[in-house]
Amino acid sequence: MPKDKNRHRFELVKTRLGVVTIKNMELGEILHNPLGPWREANDLYVNYSNIKQKFMNLKLKEEPLVLFDLGLGAGTNAIAVIDLTRNIQNSCRPLKIISFENDLGLLEFALQNSSSLEFMEKDKFVLQELLDKGCYSCGNICWEIRNGEFTHFIAKESNYPEVIFFDFYSPNVAPQIWGLNIFQNLFGLCIKAKDTSILVTYSRSTAVRTAMLMAGFTVGMANGLANDHEGTVAATESSAILNPLDNRWLQRWRLSSRSLPFDLDGDSHSIVNQAILEHRQFSCKTEDLG
Ligand SMILES: C[S@@+](CC[C@H](N)C(=O)[O-])C[C@H]1O[C@@H](n2cnc3c(N)ncnc32)[C@H](O)[C@@H]1O
């Protein structure tokens, strides 16, 4: 394949906040909008997943901390985690990063343009090795790629993630990957993890949050980000969620015409209503809704 095969598929552009990022020209989707790759990785994914505290939890020092990085893309989110580990002096848990990706063209494009993407320059050798070999390891960190369709891999995955970065293309362009079935699969793996699992995503879609709740997660807002951007954080334990979706969200959910998980049809309304209204996050409060 010629080296510039990705040139017409991806382009460098600026986000609404003026940060250089990548646009997928085939889907018309700008990645990491509006925060840009590095701030989104750190302010949203690293911060809201509590991964630093998990990494330093020596009560579990023999247990690898498993991070699911969905999808790998330009590798920003995983690189932010590796960067974080470099600033921690004390001994920590082994870290196993599993990145899921069905199109390594985005990483190739990012590496070819690393001088324009601030976060990449320092770690381009790490990313190049990951791309060439499908894995990278250094000290107590090992990183591997599941190269192919996520839905196939997840059905037979045998690692149990304590942290999930859910960063696929948006529900507007790829709704099925954000459906109930996917979150049920993930929840099934999460509850086998040694500690509370936390999933973070940039999406605040009502249908996505409904799917997460139905799958069994407690769901909250990842807010306080630049430009009033809000993502979502979900966990297997309620205590891990600082700003849970509340009665105001439930009121809006009741009025929303777009609350059904993307993989369910209109006949599922009553099942969905029951699952949400009886969810442990809301059930004690529904009498207030009238
Ligand atoms: C928004 S980008 C990810 C950005 C990335 N997390 C980063 O830190 O730079 C979404 C990525 O998910 C991948 N992807 C989308 N759907 C997928 C699927 N069904 N299976 C595997 N990878 C998928 C895309 O190819 C793309 O690279």
PDBQT file of the ligand as one rigid body, heavy atoms in Angstrom, charges set to zero:
ROOT
HETATM    1  C1  LIG A 301     -12.956   8.638  17.744  1.00  0.00    +0.000 C 
HETATM    2  S1  LIG A 301     -11.771   7.509  17.127  1.00  0.00    +0.000 S 
HETATM    3  C2  LIG A 301     -10.855   7.077  18.549  1.00  0.00    +0.000 C 
HETATM    4  C3  LIG A 301      -9.887   8.104  19.019  1.00  0.00    +0.000 C 
HETATM    5  C4  LIG A 301      -8.899   7.529  19.986  1.00  0.00    +0.000 C 
HETATM    6  N1  LIG A 301      -9.493   6.972  21.169  1.00  0.00    +0.000 N 
HETATM    7  C5  LIG A 301      -7.780   8.450  20.361  1.00  0.00    +0.000 C 
HETATM    8  O1  LIG A 301      -7.464   8.506  21.560  1.00  0.00    +0.000 OA
HETATM    9  O2  LIG A 301      -7.182   9.066  19.506  1.00  0.00    +0.000 OA
HETATM   10  C6  LIG A 301     -12.763   6.064  16.929  1.00  0.00    +0.000 C 
HETATM   11  C7  LIG A 301     -11.966   4.833  16.526  1.00  0.00    +0.000 C 
HETATM   12  O3  LIG A 301     -12.794   3.680  16.696  1.00  0.00    +0.000 OA
HETATM   13  C8  LIG A 301     -12.575   2.803  15.621  1.00  0.00    +0.000 C 
HETATM   14  N2  LIG A 301     -13.787   1.971  15.453  1.00  0.00    +0.000 N 
HETATM   15  C9  LIG A 301     -15.012   2.435  15.115  1.00  0.00    +0.000 A 
HETATM   16  N3  LIG A 301     -15.892   1.424  15.055  1.00  0.00    +0.000 NA
HETATM   17  C10 LIG A 301     -15.190   0.292  15.370  1.00  0.00    +0.000 A 
HETATM   18  C11 LIG A 301     -15.563  -1.078  15.492  1.00  0.00    +0.000 A 
HETATM   19  N4  LIG A 301     -16.819  -1.480  15.246  1.00  0.00    +0.000 N 
HETATM   20  N5  LIG A 301     -14.612  -1.983  15.848  1.00  0.00    +0.000 NA
HETATM   21  C12 LIG A 301     -13.333  -1.564  16.096  1.00  0.00    +0.000 A 
HETATM   22  N6  LIG A 301     -12.934  -0.261  15.992  1.00  0.00    +0.000 NA
HETATM   23  C13 LIG A 301     -13.852   0.647  15.640  1.00  0.00    +0.000 A 
HETATM   24  C14 LIG A 301     -12.349   3.723  14.430  1.00  0.00    +0.000 C 
HETATM   25  O4  LIG A 301     -11.666   3.087  13.374  1.00  0.00    +0.000 OA
HETATM   26  C15 LIG A 301     -11.562   4.861  15.047  1.00  0.00    +0.000 C 
HETATM   27  O5  LIG A 301     -10.174   4.682  14.926  1.00  0.00    +0.000 OA
ENDROOT
TORSDOF 0
